[in-house]
Amino acid sequence: MWLFHVRICVLLWTEYGLPLQAEKGLTNVGQFDERRHFMTVAEVAQLMRVSTMTVYRLIKAGELSAVRVGRSYRLRPDDVDRYLGDRYTEAG
């Protein structure tokens, strides 16, 4: 049963554009191509230690880049890092 589940996951991943990393020598199926990774609003909020509403406000104000997927948003880690880096200040 487990092998069947893995084959179905592999089929879905390749069908929807998520390449198998085994071809690149990676053995962990959980590893992924960084260019295709997106974070949810909840993940960004947890990373920044703010509420999800704050992240939504930043997106709406255009301060934080996001991609609309259906009714939700996805953010690239690079965009989040850039946002945080631009607002970094040295303390006293």
Protein Blocks (a to p, Z undefined) as FASTA:
>chain_A
ZZmmmmmmmmmmmmnopacfklnopablkbccfklpccdfklmmmmnopafklmmmmmmn
opagcddehjbccddfklmmmmmmmmgcceZZ
